[in-house]
Structure formats: structure tokens, C-alpha cells
């Protein structure tokens, strides 16, 4: 798979087609490695663990919330990422990120993390404590993109997020009959996301500063950490300007992927 390297010119046409077909694109050096390091220092303090004392790493995963400090805002707002947001979502259709999160910080462990099932990130009616009642609809109300920000180096043994390539097409076809109301996560997951089980799986590896920009319907999953150093990754949403996120004017690549899925052309 071709990767995008650091440049303010944004994505090449081939990368946009890759996003439409596969459901994601990887951007290397999307934000500076130094920014990732400054962010990790803040995150380590928030975990309550000592980076130099492995005996304090007692849990397989520690979930941290949203961070507004300068390094996190800088990571989300590089010229290269802004250019890619314009290309994938559309100019004027996304909100400038003002924070970064959430962070499932994963530690080397033999324990089951308990959260490694396949899913999509649903995006509205999220006030309930029962996350299985949270919803998504065919317009991806409340979410323009799913994003994976790597704040540490992530190799194959470091609990990289698993991605079902092209699974956004299956989910679009599943959501379409439900219209504006959409489906709950419980309804979407009733069959364990079996409709995308035939898809090939890749992992979100890369150096600190790598970002994966994903279609909101992309099916993905966590996995246990079998490496040496904790994995720091954020999984924020890129928020739309219009919370309903309905198509307007020239279709964006996100909308093109959904339309092609419904037309059975992908």
C-alpha cells in the first residue's frame, strides 16, 4: 500500500481513490515526532504510571479522555491534515479540531483487554450510559471521519488497530434501509459484523506522527499488546459543520464511497 509523505499539497488522486475503495488512507509524518513526544509526556502523567517502572503497568488498557493542551491541538491541525480534510470531506464542511481524544493507552500484558471486538464508531444519541444504544445512520450524522493518531511508534506486536479493508461498503449497505433514524450499535453488531468478515485485515502500524483517516463506517477492532512499550493512540472524530452531515453539492469522497456501495459498484 502506498503511503502519503509529508507535504502541504494534500492527497494525490490515487490516495483519494484508495480511500474510497479501502475506506482509509495512511499519512506518514502527518504531525511532527516532537509533538508526539510532548503529548506522550502529558499522557504518561494522566495514566498514573511510571514510564521507567514496569511494575506500575498493571492494566492492559487505560482509557483517557479528551486533551486540549497545545501539543494535541497542534497535532490535529497541521497544514497537511487540513488539506486532506478538505479533500475527503469538503472545504467548509468540517470543524477545526480543538482537542484530541479519546486515548485507549495499551500496555504489554497477558490479560484480555476485554474490548477487542469488531465495531464501528457510532456517532449520535450518545448520551445514554448504554453504548450499545448509540446510533449511526447512512449520512454518518455527527461524524465526518474516524481518525487514528499514532502518538508512539506502533509495530505489529504493539496492539495496532485492526482494520477490515473495504468494510465501510458493507456497513453502508446495512445502514441504508434504516434511513435517517439509523441503527444502534447493538443492532449493527447483532451478527458480530459478519457481513464484513470476508474482508482482508490490515493493521494500523507506523511511526509516531502517522495518521489514518478513515471512512466513518470502517469496521475495526483493538487487540492485545504483545510488544515491549505502551501504545499511545488517539481515535478522535472529525466533526462536521452540519451535525446532520447530509450531502450538499458536489459529493465528497466520503459520500462517493457510500453512494458507490449502495449502487453495488464497489
N, C-alpha and C positions, 0 to 999 in steps of 0.2 A: 504494500500500500504506500502510495506517495504521501509524503508529509509536507506541510507548509512551513517554510523557514521564515525567520524574522524579516518583515518588510511592512511598510505602511501602505503598500499598494493593495492589500487585501488578498482575497482568494482568486485564484485563476479559474477560468471556466471549467476546467476538468475537476477542480476541487468541489465546485458547486454541484456538478453532476454526480460526483461521488457522494455528496451529502444527500441528494435526492434519492439515489439508489440504495445506499447503505444505511442512511439515517444518521450519519455523523461525519465529522471531519476533524482530524487532529492537527493542531497548530503548535509546532515546536517554537520555543523561545517567545511565547506569546506575552510573557511578562518577565522582568529581569530575575535572574537567580538570586541576586542580592535582596530583592524584595521578598522572595520566598523565605530566605533565611531570617529576615527581620520579622516576618509573620510567624515563623515557627517558634521564635523566642517567646512571643506573646502566647502562642498556643500551649507551649510546654507549661508555662505558669498556670494557665487555665486548667490543665489536666490535673494538677496537684502532684504530678510525678516528677522524679528527678531524672534528667536525661543521662546522668552518669551513674545511676544506681538501678540496675535491672530488677532488684528485689521490689522496687516500687511499681513495677509494671505488672500489676496483679490481675487486670481485667483484659479480655480480648478486644474490647472496644469501649471507648469513652466518647460519648456524644456531646459535642459542644455546639453552642448556638450561633448567633449572628454577631459579627465583629465589625466595628465601624472605624477602627484606628486607621491611620494614614496608609500603612503598607497594604492593607487589604483593599482599600478603595483604589489605590494606585494599581494593584494587580488586575482589577476588573476593568480598568479604564485606559488601557494603552491604545495608541492610535491604530495599531493593527487589529485589536479586538473590535474597536468601534467600526472600522471599515468592514469587518466580517459581519457584524450585527446588521449593518445597513444592507449588505449583500444578501443575507439569508432571511431577514425579517422584513426589511424595507426601511428606507430613510424616514425618520419621524414616527416610526411605529413601535419603538421600544424606549423604555425608561433607562436613563443613565444610572448604572448601579451605584448605590450609596452605601453599600455594606457588602460583607462576604459571609456566607454560611449556607447551610449548616455543615459541621465538620464531624464525620464519624472517624475518629482517630483510632487506627487499628494497630494493636501491639502483637508481637510474636507470642503465640500461645498454642497450647494443645487443646484448649477449651473450645467448645462450639460457641461461636458468637451469637447464635440464635436469630440472626437477621439476614440469612444468605439466600432467601427465596427470590425467584424471578418476579419482577413487578415493573410498572411504570410509575412515574411520579405524578400523581393526580394533583389537581390544581384549584378546585373551588369547593365551597361548602366544607371548609376545613376547620370549622370552629369546634366540632364535636371531639371529645376525647377518644372516640372510636374511629381510628384512622381508616378502618375498612368501610366506613360510611362516606369518606371523602370522595369527590367525583372528578371525572374528566368528561369532556364532550368533543364532538367532531371538530369544533373550532379551537380546541385547546384553550378554553376560557381561563384566563388568569395566568397563562404561561406562554411566552413566545419561544423560548428554547430551554432545554435542560443543558446544564454546563457542568463539566468536571474540571476543576482546577487542581493541578498537582503542585503541592507546596513542599514535597520531598521527592527524591528520586524513587521511582516505583518500578521494580523489576517483576519478573514473573512470579517470584516467591513472596512478594511484599503485599499480598492481598489486593492485586489490581482488580478494579471493577470489571466484571464480565459483561459483554455486550453481545446480543443476538443480532447479527448483521442483517438488515432489511426487515426487522421485526416491526418497525413503525408502520409498515404497509399492512400487516396482519391486524394490528390494533385499530388502524383507521377503518378497516372493513368491519371490525367488531363494533366500533362506536357509531358508525353511520346510521344504523336503523333506530338508535335511541335519540337522535336529533339533539335539540338544544338541551334537554334535560340530562342527557348523557347517562353514564353508568357509574356506580360506586366501585371502589377498588375491590370490594368483596365480590361484586358481580363480574368484574373483569378477571379476577383471579380464581373464579369458581372451578375452572378446569386446570388450574396451575399454569395458565398461559400456554396451554398445549398447542394452540393454533400457530405459535411461532417456534415450537420445539424442533422443527426440521431445519431451522436456520443455523448457519455456521456461527461459532462463537469466537470472538477475539477478546483480548484484554487491554484495558486502558493503562498501558505502561508508558514510561517516558521519564525524562529528566525533570527536575523541579523547574517550573516555569512553563510546562506543557499544559495546553488546554484542549479539551474535547468539547466541541459544540455539537449538540445532539438535537434531533427532532424530538418534540415533546412526547411522542408516542413510543420512543425507543424502549424496548424491553431490556432490562439489565439486572444485575444481581451482585451482591457482595460475595466474599469468600474468606475462609480463614487465612491468617497470616502465618506463613512458614519461613519467613526470612529472618533478618537479624535486627533491623532498625524499624521503629514505628513508621507507619504510613500516615502522612498528613495530606488530606484531600478535602476539598470543599465541593458541595453539589448544589450551588445556587440556581435559582430560576432567573432567566432574563424576563423581566416583566413587560407586558405590552402596555402601550399608552392607553388603549381602549381595553378595559378589563374583559369585555366580551370577546375580543380578539377575532371579530368576524372579518372575512375578506373585504378589501376595499381596493378598487382599481386593478392595476397590473398585479397578477399573482406573484407572491414571493416564492422562493424555493421551498420553504416550509409548506406553503399551500399547494404548490405544484406536486410535491410528493404525495400529499393527501389526495388530490384530485386524480393523479395517475393510479393510485391504489384503488380508488373507487371505480375507475374506468377499467380496471384489470389490465392496465398497460404496463404495470410493474409487478 
